[in-house]
Amino acid sequence: MKKSVILKSTMAALLALLVAFPAFSVKLGNKEVVANGSGTRTKLGMTMYNATLFVPQELKGAADSAIINADEPMSIYINIVSGMISKDKFVDAVSEGLDKAASAGYSSGDKQTYINLFKDVTIVKGDKFNHYYIPGQGLTITHNNKTLGVIKGVQFKKAFFAIFIGPKPVQDSLKKGLLGQ
């Protein structure tokens, strides 16, 4: 069990380094992932968080649907830069995003499972979340390098990534940034 926790913490730390040094790549699962693009979520003109999408090299620059539907290692890294984001606001935003993703064809029955992962979480400015997917394992969610949980299967990964780069994204400019456009 401890080996698994150490491995997940190491992966999260390596992905954090990728954000700081996007020219580098890191292995996620059995593949190297590279930064595809970064974007900023704003609300009422204020920056809420920065996000970076990491994909295998062969998906770099690919269309949104190709990335969403790929059963390949990838990650969305989120850095909270506003003190206005609370756990409730974060969870509500993800819940709303999953509903929009479902209405665009990316449904998942795991929304409540995701929400439950945050029951003991406090979110403050400077917090970092990583959502990384490894085929056969699922989507691992970390908060400040601490694993909150894993949601098995590719379907939730598709729904979660659709929040950011799907047909009904949380913000068009964030989607464009994550897609490197």
N, C-alpha and C positions, 0 to 999 in steps of 0.2 A: 504494500500500500504506500509506504513512504517513497519508494522508487517512482511510483506513478505521480505523486505530488511533486517530487523534485523535477521530474521530466516536464510536467505541465508548467511549473514555475519557470524553468529554464526556457521553454518555448515562448512563454509570455514575455520574458525579459529580452529574448532575442528579437522578437517582433517589435518591442519598444525601441530597440536600437535601430531597426529598419526605418522607423519613423524619423529618427534623428539623422540617419545616414541612408537615404533612399537608394543610393547607388549599390548598396550591398544587398545580398539575398540571404535567405535562411531556409533550411529544410523544414518543411511542415509535413508530417507523415513521411511519404517516400519521395517528395518532390521539393524542388527549390521554388520558393515564392518570391516575387518581386513587387515593389510598389507599382500599382497600376495608375493611381491618381489620388489626390487629396482634395478635400473640400471643407467648407465651413457652413455650419448650420446657424442661420441668423433668425432672429425673431424681433420684430419692431425695430430693426436696424442695429440690434445688439448681437454680438457673437455669443452663441450658447456652447458650441463645441466644435472641435476640428475632428475630421475623420479621414482615415486612409484605408484604401482597399488594396489588399495584397492578393495576387493571383499567380499561378504557374506562368512561366515565360510564354508558353504557347497561347495563353489567353490574354496576354497584355495587349490592350487596345481593342479587344473583341467587343462585339455588340452586347448590350445589356442582357438580352435573353440568353445568349451563349454563356455568359458568366453565371447568371442565376441558375440555369439548368444543368451546368456542369457538375458532375460528381467527382470533383477534384479538390485537393487541399486549397483553402483560401481563408482570408481573414478580413474582418472589418475592425479596425482599431479606433477607439473613440477617446479623445482627451477633453474632459470637461473644463471649459475656460470661464464659465460664469458661475457666480455664487447664487444665481437665481434658480438653478436646477436642483430640485429635491428628488428624493426617491419617488415620491408620489407623482411628480411631474414627469420624471423619466419613464416610469412604468406606464403611466397614462399615455404618453406619446408613443411608446412601443406598441401598446395595445391598439391604439388608433391606427398606427401604421400597419399592423398585422391585419386589421379589418379592411383597410384599403387594399392591401396585397391580396387578400382573399377575394375581394370584389373584382380584382384584375386576373383571377385565375390561379393564384398562389396561396391556396388555403392550407391550414395545418390545424390539427386538433390539440396542439401543444401550447396554446397561448397561456392558459392558466398555469401550466408547468413552469413556463418562463417567469411569469409574474411571481410565483411562489419562491423562486430563487432569491428574490430581493427582500424577503420578509425581515431579515436582520441586517440589511445594508443601510448605511447612511451615506449620502452622496454630498460631496463638497467640491468646491473649485479645486482643480488640480488632479482630481481622480481620473483614473484611466481604466477603460473597459476594453477587453479584447473578446471578440466573438470569432473563434477559429474553428473551421470545419476540416475534419479528416474523414475520408471515406471509410465506411465500416465502423466508425466510432461515433460520429455525430458532431453536433455543434457544441463546443466547450465555451462556457462563458466565464471570464475572469474579471475581477475587480481589484485593481492595484496588485496584480500578480497572484491573487488568491482565487482559487477555483471555486466558483459558486455552484457549478453543476454542468452536466452534459445532457443535451437533448438528442436522443438517438435518431438516426435516419436522416435521409437527404431532404425530406419534405419540409421540415421546419427550417432547415438551412435556406431552401429556396424562398420560403415566405419571409424570413428575416432579411435576406439580401434584397428582396423586392421592395422592402420598406425604403431603401436608399436608392436603388437603381432600376426599380421596376416601372411599369407603365403609369403608376400613380405614386411617384416618390414623395417623400416628406418635403423636399424642396428641389426644384429643378436645377438651380445653380449648384447645389451639393451633388446631385446626380452627375452633372457634367464634370465637376471636379474629380469625382471618384472614377469616372470613366476616362479621365485624362483628356477631356475635350476642351 
